[in-house]
Amino acid sequence: MRYVSLLALPLMVATASPALAKGCVRGAAAGAVGGHFVGKGHAMMGAAAGCVIAHHHYAKKARAEKAAMHR
């Protein structure tokens, strides 16, 4: 499992563009703290998951605002 996370994290970082990374830092920080309290070695996985979840939230919010603007 450790090797999977070591491979997946750089791939996710390489495919994300800076303009689309809104919320990633905040989500990564929250996920890292949560993963730290879950157990040893889970902070990195928590940070990656937090980044993905926060990015999804902000992207969905931006799409909703854009749709509302065009009405």
Biotite code that builds the C-alpha atoms (Angstrom):
import biotite.structure as struc

atoms = struc.array([
    struc.Atom([0.000, 0.000, 0.000], chain_id="A", res_id=1, res_name="MET", atom_name="CA", element="C"),
    struc.Atom([2.856, 2.342, 0.775], chain_id="A", res_id=2, res_name="ARG", atom_name="CA", element="C"),
    struc.Atom([4.284, 1.943, -2.730], chain_id="A", res_id=3, res_name="TYR", atom_name="CA", element="C"),
    struc.Atom([0.919, 2.688, -4.305], chain_id="A", res_id=4, res_name="VAL", atom_name="CA", element="C"),
    struc.Atom([0.660, 5.998, -2.462], chain_id="A", res_id=5, res_name="SER", atom_name="CA", element="C"),
    struc.Atom([4.253, 6.847, -3.351], chain_id="A", res_id=6, res_name="LEU", atom_name="CA", element="C"),
    struc.Atom([3.432, 6.360, -7.028], chain_id="A", res_id=7, res_name="LEU", atom_name="CA", element="C"),
    struc.Atom([-0.040, 7.901, -7.027], chain_id="A", res_id=8, res_name="ALA", atom_name="CA", element="C"),
    struc.Atom([0.809, 11.174, -5.311], chain_id="A", res_id=9, res_name="LEU", atom_name="CA", element="C"),
    struc.Atom([3.388, 12.408, -7.860], chain_id="A", res_id=10, res_name="PRO", atom_name="CA", element="C"),
    struc.Atom([1.086, 11.406, -10.705], chain_id="A", res_id=11, res_name="LEU", atom_name="CA", element="C"),
    struc.Atom([-1.782, 13.393, -9.221], chain_id="A", res_id=12, res_name="MET", atom_name="CA", element="C"),
    struc.Atom([0.464, 16.408, -8.651], chain_id="A", res_id=13, res_name="VAL", atom_name="CA", element="C"),
    struc.Atom([1.830, 16.232, -12.204], chain_id="A", res_id=14, res_name="ALA", atom_name="CA", element="C"),
    struc.Atom([-1.638, 16.170, -13.762], chain_id="A", res_id=15, res_name="THR", atom_name="CA", element="C"),
    struc.Atom([-3.083, 19.039, -11.723], chain_id="A", res_id=16, res_name="ALA", atom_name="CA", element="C"),
    struc.Atom([-2.679, 22.513, -13.122], chain_id="A", res_id=17, res_name="SER", atom_name="CA", element="C"),
    struc.Atom([-2.119, 25.404, -10.705], chain_id="A", res_id=18, res_name="PRO", atom_name="CA", element="C"),
    struc.Atom([-5.227, 27.235, -11.905], chain_id="A", res_id=19, res_name="ALA", atom_name="CA", element="C"),
    struc.Atom([-7.432, 24.280, -10.954], chain_id="A", res_id=20, res_name="LEU", atom_name="CA", element="C"),
    struc.Atom([-5.870, 23.683, -7.544], chain_id="A", res_id=21, res_name="ALA", atom_name="CA", element="C"),
    struc.Atom([-8.178, 25.968, -5.586], chain_id="A", res_id=22, res_name="LYS", atom_name="CA", element="C"),
    struc.Atom([-8.885, 24.489, -2.166], chain_id="A", res_id=23, res_name="GLY", atom_name="CA", element="C"),
    struc.Atom([-6.217, 21.823, -2.466], chain_id="A", res_id=24, res_name="CYS", atom_name="CA", element="C"),
    struc.Atom([-3.905, 23.297, 0.172], chain_id="A", res_id=25, res_name="VAL", atom_name="CA", element="C"),
    struc.Atom([-6.686, 23.761, 2.712], chain_id="A", res_id=26, res_name="ARG", atom_name="CA", element="C"),
    struc.Atom([-8.030, 20.248, 2.086], chain_id="A", res_id=27, res_name="GLY", atom_name="CA", element="C"),
    struc.Atom([-4.556, 18.729, 2.189], chain_id="A", res_id=28, res_name="ALA", atom_name="CA", element="C"),
    struc.Atom([-3.833, 20.346, 5.544], chain_id="A", res_id=29, res_name="ALA", atom_name="CA", element="C"),
    struc.Atom([-7.086, 19.095, 7.040], chain_id="A", res_id=30, res_name="ALA", atom_name="CA", element="C"),
    struc.Atom([-6.573, 15.624, 5.573], chain_id="A", res_id=31, res_name="GLY", atom_name="CA", element="C"),
    struc.Atom([-3.013, 15.425, 6.865], chain_id="A", res_id=32, res_name="ALA", atom_name="CA", element="C"),
    struc.Atom([-4.106, 16.287, 10.390], chain_id="A", res_id=33, res_name="VAL", atom_name="CA", element="C"),
    struc.Atom([-6.908, 13.730, 10.229], chain_id="A", res_id=34, res_name="GLY", atom_name="CA", element="C"),
    struc.Atom([-4.579, 11.080, 8.805], chain_id="A", res_id=35, res_name="GLY", atom_name="CA", element="C"),
    struc.Atom([-2.000, 11.797, 11.487], chain_id="A", res_id=36, res_name="HIS", atom_name="CA", element="C"),
    struc.Atom([-4.511, 11.022, 14.203], chain_id="A", res_id=37, res_name="PHE", atom_name="CA", element="C"),
    struc.Atom([-5.667, 7.831, 12.445], chain_id="A", res_id=38, res_name="VAL", atom_name="CA", element="C"),
    struc.Atom([-2.262, 6.219, 12.609], chain_id="A", res_id=39, res_name="GLY", atom_name="CA", element="C"),
    struc.Atom([1.366, 6.257, 11.641], chain_id="A", res_id=40, res_name="LYS", atom_name="CA", element="C"),
    struc.Atom([1.934, 6.861, 7.946], chain_id="A", res_id=41, res_name="GLY", atom_name="CA", element="C"),
    struc.Atom([-1.607, 7.945, 7.124], chain_id="A", res_id=42, res_name="HIS", atom_name="CA", element="C"),
    struc.Atom([-0.896, 11.686, 7.005], chain_id="A", res_id=43, res_name="ALA", atom_name="CA", element="C"),
    struc.Atom([0.252, 11.567, 3.367], chain_id="A", res_id=44, res_name="MET", atom_name="CA", element="C"),
    struc.Atom([-2.769, 9.561, 2.270], chain_id="A", res_id=45, res_name="MET", atom_name="CA", element="C"),
    struc.Atom([-5.018, 11.914, 4.235], chain_id="A", res_id=46, res_name="GLY", atom_name="CA", element="C"),
    struc.Atom([-3.401, 14.930, 2.590], chain_id="A", res_id=47, res_name="ALA", atom_name="CA", element="C"),
    struc.Atom([-3.896, 13.466, -0.887], chain_id="A", res_id=48, res_name="ALA", atom_name="CA", element="C"),
    struc.Atom([-7.518, 12.579, -0.181], chain_id="A", res_id=49, res_name="ALA", atom_name="CA", element="C"),
    struc.Atom([-8.180, 15.983, 1.388], chain_id="A", res_id=50, res_name="GLY", atom_name="CA", element="C"),
    struc.Atom([-6.731, 17.724, -1.649], chain_id="A", res_id=51, res_name="CYS", atom_name="CA", element="C"),
    struc.Atom([-8.937, 15.731, -4.037], chain_id="A", res_id=52, res_name="VAL", atom_name="CA", element="C"),
    struc.Atom([-12.093, 16.238, -1.978], chain_id="A", res_id=53, res_name="ILE", atom_name="CA", element="C"),
    struc.Atom([-11.556, 19.985, -1.478], chain_id="A", res_id=54, res_name="ALA", atom_name="CA", element="C"),
    struc.Atom([-10.729, 20.475, -5.161], chain_id="A", res_id=55, res_name="HIS", atom_name="CA", element="C"),
    struc.Atom([-13.927, 18.647, -6.122], chain_id="A", res_id=56, res_name="HIS", atom_name="CA", element="C"),
    struc.Atom([-15.949, 20.830, -3.748], chain_id="A", res_id=57, res_name="HIS", atom_name="CA", element="C"),
    struc.Atom([-14.541, 24.098, -5.126], chain_id="A", res_id=58, res_name="TYR", atom_name="CA", element="C"),
    struc.Atom([-14.872, 22.940, -8.757], chain_id="A", res_id=59, res_name="ALA", atom_name="CA", element="C"),
    struc.Atom([-18.520, 22.045, -8.179], chain_id="A", res_id=60, res_name="LYS", atom_name="CA", element="C"),
    struc.Atom([-19.102, 25.417, -6.517], chain_id="A", res_id=61, res_name="LYS", atom_name="CA", element="C"),
    struc.Atom([-17.470, 27.238, -9.444], chain_id="A", res_id=62, res_name="ALA", atom_name="CA", element="C"),
    struc.Atom([-19.623, 25.340, -11.975], chain_id="A", res_id=63, res_name="ARG", atom_name="CA", element="C"),
    struc.Atom([-22.764, 26.257, -10.034], chain_id="A", res_id=64, res_name="ALA", atom_name="CA", element="C"),
    struc.Atom([-21.757, 29.936, -9.915], chain_id="A", res_id=65, res_name="GLU", atom_name="CA", element="C"),
    struc.Atom([-20.969, 29.915, -13.628], chain_id="A", res_id=66, res_name="LYS", atom_name="CA", element="C"),
    struc.Atom([-24.341, 28.331, -14.439], chain_id="A", res_id=67, res_name="ALA", atom_name="CA", element="C"),
    struc.Atom([-26.139, 30.864, -12.264], chain_id="A", res_id=68, res_name="ALA", atom_name="CA", element="C"),
    struc.Atom([-24.334, 33.707, -14.017], chain_id="A", res_id=69, res_name="MET", atom_name="CA", element="C"),
    struc.Atom([-25.493, 32.547, -17.449], chain_id="A", res_id=70, res_name="HIS", atom_name="CA", element="C"),
    struc.Atom([-29.181, 32.413, -16.516], chain_id="A", res_id=71, res_name="ARG", atom_name="CA", element="C"),
])
